[in-house]
Structure formats: C-alpha cells, structure tokens
C-alpha cells in the first residue's frame, strides 16, 4: 500500500505540473480575492483581519480540493480500481491536497500580510494552526469530493456536504489563530492545538475507513 501511495502521489504531482494552467488559475484567484479585500477594507482590527483570512482560506480550499475526484473520468477511476487499493488512493489524495492547501494558505497569508498589514504577535504558532487546518480541510474535502462525484450537480453538492463536517475544525482554527495573533499565553494555544490534532486524526480516520466502501460502490 505504501508503494502504491508513493506512485499515486508522484502521478498526481506530475499531472498537476503538466496542467500548469489550473495552478495559474488558482493563483490568480488567490491574488484577485485578496486584492478585492484590500480595496474593500484597507484597515482592519485584529478580529476582522483574522476572520476574513479564514473565510478566504475556506473558500479557496473548497475550490482547490473540490475537483479532486469530480474532474476524474470514469475510465480513469476504473483503471485505478483495477490496479490500486482504495486505502492508497485516499491517502495519496489527502497528502496531495494537503500540500496544495498548505501552499495556498501560506501564499495567501504572505499576500494578505503585505496588503493588509501583519498584526500577528506569534507567527510560528499561527503558521502551525494553518498547517493543522490544512490537514483537516484536505481530509474532509477529499472525502466529500469522492462522495459527491457519484451524484449529479457534484460541484454544488460538495460544499453543502462539507460545511457541517468542517465547521468544528474551522471554529477551533479561528479561535487558536486569534490567540496566536493576540500573543496569549502559549499554554492556552497549545490546548486548542491538541484539540485540532485530535480532530484531524478523527477526520482522517473517518476518510480512511469510509472510502473503501464508497470505492467498491
């Protein structure tokens, strides 16, 4: 399974490299979204700054990960079905989507800080929260993309299915990020980070257990 996961992940990365137009379109969306926020509100307090960043990150993640299974043709999925185990497929997709979401998150944070200012007092902890959120977002959205790919109007169904599952992680992310921004005692921040790690493990485990049943269907 580990060998299959490695091969599938390499294939996903090479395929993305061949389709640079998709990456460029995503980068354009990141830049244009942040620039619109800059034009609409140049000066924000810390709470508004943090809230807008996480709302932006959520919708960018949905757009980036939503195409994970939806864009795959039935022929290619059947090819994967014959050669690979479902566990290798879901793990490789989650790892790949985590890399993609993490790249978008850090790029958005950099551009957001350049245009909107940077009020973060503990950038290391803030970045750690972003990394944990990227893992959770990728796990949820990858599984929901796989579920919605079996239905019609999958681009509409995927966000609808994702929001109820992703809300607890989003709430913890916003709260922990706000604590890191305000420079609150690290012990309180680490408590929320532990909760985020636990939630990430639960979400990943749920995707790992449920996907084989979905794959057989």
WOCORQUI-V867685 format. One record per residue. N is the residue number from 0. PSI is psi as a letter, one per 40 degrees, with the letter a starting at -180 (none if undefined). Layout:
n: <N:N>
psi: <PSI:PSI>
//
This chain:
n: <0:1:2:3:4:5:6:7:8:9:10:11:12:13:14:15:16:17:18:19:20:21:22:23:24:25:26:27:28:29:30:31:32:33:34:35:36:37:38:39:40:41:42:43:44:45:46:47:48:49:50:51:52:53:54:55:56:57:58:59:60:61:62:63:64:65:66:67:68:69:70:71:72:73:74:75:76:77:78:79:80:81:82:83:84:85:86:87:88:89:90:91:92:93:94:95:96:97:98:99:100:101:102:103:104:105:106:107:108:109:110:111:112:113:114:115:116:117:118:119:120:121:122:123:124:125:126:127:128:129:130:131:132:133:134:135:136:137:138:139:140:141:142:143:144:145:146:147:148:149:150:151:152:153:154:155:156:157:158:159:160:161:162:163:164:165:166:167:168:169:170:171:172:173:174:175:176:177:178:179:180:181:182:183:184:185:186:187:188:189:190:191:192:193:194:195:196:197:198:199:200:201:202:203:204:205:206:207:208:209:210:211:212:213:214:215:216>
psi: <d:d:d:d:d:d:d:d:d:d:d:d:d:d:d:d:d:d:g:d:d:d:d:d:d:d:d:d:d:d:d:d:d:d:d:d:d:d:d:d:g:d:h:i:i:d:d:d:d:d:d:d:d:d:d:d:d:d:d:d:d:d:d:d:d:d:e:d:d:d:e:h:i:d:d:d:d:d:d:d:d:d:d:i:i:d:d:d:d:d:d:d:d:d:d:d:d:d:d:d:d:d:d:d:d:d:d:d:d:d:d:d:d:d:d:e:i:g:e:h:d:g:d:d:d:d:d:d:d:d:d:d:d:d:d:d:d:d:d:d:d:d:d:d:d:d:d:e:e:e:i:i:f:d:d:d:d:d:d:d:d:d:d:d:d:e:d:d:d:d:d:d:d:d:d:d:d:d:d:d:d:e:f:i:h:d:d:d:d:d:d:d:d:d:d:d:d:d:d:d:d:d:d:d:d:d:d:d:d:d:d:d:d:d:d:d:none>
//
